Amino acid sequence: MSQSDTETLRQQLLASDEHFAALAAEHAGYEERLAELRAVTYPTVDEEVEEKTLKKKKLALKDEMEVIFRRHREGSGG
């Protein structure tokens, strides 16, 4: 599957699969918050814990999205 095919399927899933779209939105929200936390020069202990927690949650979402993506890719003969 080419890069453009991959992106096309991703866009189709975002538009047609509510669960995938919700996961992607949550993933993007975590990324935004992580960017905010990385910009803090001297993070508090709570901010460091939050960053580690968000990274784990973000990775779990990415894994779940990948399962959905692969299922659709394989189902479409990819």
C-alpha positions in Angstrom: 0.0 0.0 0.0 1.5 3.3 -1.1 1.7 6.4 1.1 -1.1 8.1 -0.7 -3.3 4.9 -0.4 -2.6 4.8 3.3 -3.6 8.5 3.7 -6.7 8.0 1.5 -7.8 5.0 3.7 -7.1 7.1 6.9 -9.2 9.9 5.6 -12.0 7.5 4.7 -11.9 6.0 8.1 -12.0 9.5 9.7 -15.1 10.2 7.7 -16.9 6.9 7.9 -15.9 5.2 11.2 -17.1 7.1 14.2 -15.0 5.1 16.6 -11.8 5.7 14.6 -12.6 9.4 14.3 -13.1 9.6 18.1 -9.8 7.9 18.7 -8.0 10.2 16.3 -9.5 13.3 17.9 -8.5 12.1 21.4 -5.0 11.2 20.1 -4.7 14.8 18.7 -5.9 16.3 21.9 -3.2 14.3 23.8 -0.6 15.5 21.3 -1.7 19.1 21.9 -1.4 18.8 25.6 2.0 17.1 25.3 3.2 20.0 23.2 2.1 22.4 26.0 3.9 20.3 28.6 7.1 20.1 26.5 7.1 23.9 26.3 7.3 24.2 30.1 10.9 25.0 31.1 10.7 23.7 34.7 7.8 21.2 34.9 6.3 20.3 38.2 6.2 16.7 39.4 2.5 16.6 38.5 3.3 17.9 35.0 6.0 15.2 34.5 3.6 12.5 35.7 0.9 13.9 33.4 3.3 13.9 30.4 4.2 10.2 31.1 0.6 9.2 31.5 -0.5 11.0 28.3 2.3 9.4 26.3 1.1 6.0 27.4 -2.5 6.8 26.6 -1.6 8.3 23.3 0.4 5.1 22.4 -2.6 2.9 23.4 -4.9 5.0 21.1 -2.4 4.7 18.3 -2.3 0.9 18.7 -6.1 0.7 18.7 -6.3 2.9 15.6 -3.7 0.7 13.9 -5.9 -2.4 14.5 -8.9 -0.7 12.9 -6.7 0.5 10.1 -5.3 -2.9 9.3 -8.7 -4.5 9.5 -10.0 -2.1 6.9 -6.9 -2.3 4.7 -7.0 -6.1 4.7 -10.8 -6.1 4.1 -10.3 -4.0 1.0 -7.8 -6.4 -0.5 -4.8 -4.3 0.5 
